[in-house]
Every structure is written in C-alpha cells, then in structure tokens.
Amino acid sequence: MQNKIPVILFFGYRFDFPSVGGLIWTKKIADFVGQNKNFKVKKIGNDITIDKADIIFPLRYLKDALNAFFTNPDIAILSDYGES
C-alpha cells in the first residue's frame, strides 16, 4: 500500500512579485514547500483585475475557484489581501 502524498493548497498565492511583507512571506513559503517532494502543492491566486476589454475574466476566475474546490487538500492555507 502506497502512502498518499499530502496536498497543500495555497489560496491567495501571488503570481506576481508582492510588495507587502506578509505576501512576500506567503509566496516564499509556498515556493519553498513546492520544491519539497514530500508534498503536492496547489497554488491558486485570488487577485481579480477587471479590464473592460477582457470579456472572459469570469471564466478565468471560475476555473481557479473550481480548481480550489475540487483539490481536496490535506492542508489549506488561505491568504486574503486587497487594496483599499
């Protein structure tokens, strides 16, 4: 019987380079753990930018949401950020 590799979900992962300390820390931890062969890491962003020319943006974000929903992680790390 094979041991299942634990899945870690990082929801709120910044794919661009973050400028705030906590976001930099989250990105570095997710990238470091992703290099470890003992875990399977899923990184899902939650940044939403709406451009008037972008007519398919809802599909892009729906895909990320469904990916997170069906991942069934053993560990979930949720990060919420935004601009005021």
N, C-alpha and C positions, 0 to 999 in steps of 0.2 A: 504494500500500500504506500503510495506516494504522499508526502506531506504537501499540503496546499501552501502555495506562496501567499503570504498576506498582502492584501491590496490596500494601499493608502491613497485616499482621494484628497487632493488639494483643490478646494473650490475657492476661487478668488485669486488664482495664480496670475501674476502679471507677466505677460509675454514680452512686453517692452521693458526697458530699464526703469524701475520705480525710483522716485526721488525722495521718498519718506522712509525714515529708519525702520519702522516695523514692516513695511512692504519689502524692503531690501532683505531683511532677515528672513521673512517667509519665502522669498524667491530663492535665497541661498540654501536654506534648509531643504526645500523641495528638490532643488537641483542636486544637492549632495546625497540625499536619500535615494534619488532616482538612479544614481550611479551604483548603488549597492545591489548586488544580485540576490539578496535575501528578501527583497520586497518588490512588488509590482506597483509602480506609481502612476496615477492618472492625474493630469494637471488640467484644470478647467478654469478658464477666465470668466469673470463676471463683469467686465467693463463693457459698457454699452455706449457706442457713439453712433448717433443718427445723423446721416447726411441726406439732404433732400434728393440727391441723385441716386442714393442707394435704396432700391426698391425691394431688395431681397433680404434686408437686415433681419426681419423677424425669423426667417428660416435659419439663418446662421446661429442666432441665439437659441432658438428652439432645439437645434441639433446639440448644442452644448448642454442645455438643460436635460435633454433626454439621455445623453451620454452619462451625465452625473447620476441620473435617476436609476439607470439600469446597471451601473457599475457594481453595486452591492459590496461596498468596501468593508474591510475589517476595521479600518481606522479612517475617520473623516476629519479633516482639518478645514474649518470654514473661516475664511477671511473676508471681511466686508470693508470696503473702502469706497470713498466717493469724494466729490468735490462740492464745496458749499459756495 
